[in-house]
Amino acid sequence: SKSSLDKKSGSGSLDVGANLFIGNLDPADVDEKLLYDTFSAFGTIIRPPKIMRDDMTNQSKGFGFVSYDAFEASDLAIECMHNQYL
């Protein structure tokens, strides 16, 4: 599997990056593009931001995730964006 290959790559260390939870999103106004545009300023995003959506209606559940290649980027995003409005 891909995950077992990832664990074997490198010099015995596992570089996992950081998956950042983004909560309290306005379901009407915040989409994946806005998350990307906002959070890419803090570092390299390694996969497209994901807003969790209702399976039946496709409406945002008000939270999502942004994945960075390094913990420094996620720490900076937390420091700058905590308690901010998008």
Secondary structure, DSSP 8 states (H G I E B T S, - for coil): -HHHHHHHSSSS-----EEEEE-S--TTT--HHHHHHHHGGGS-EEEEEEEEE-TTT--EEEEEEEEESSHHHHHHHHHHHTT---
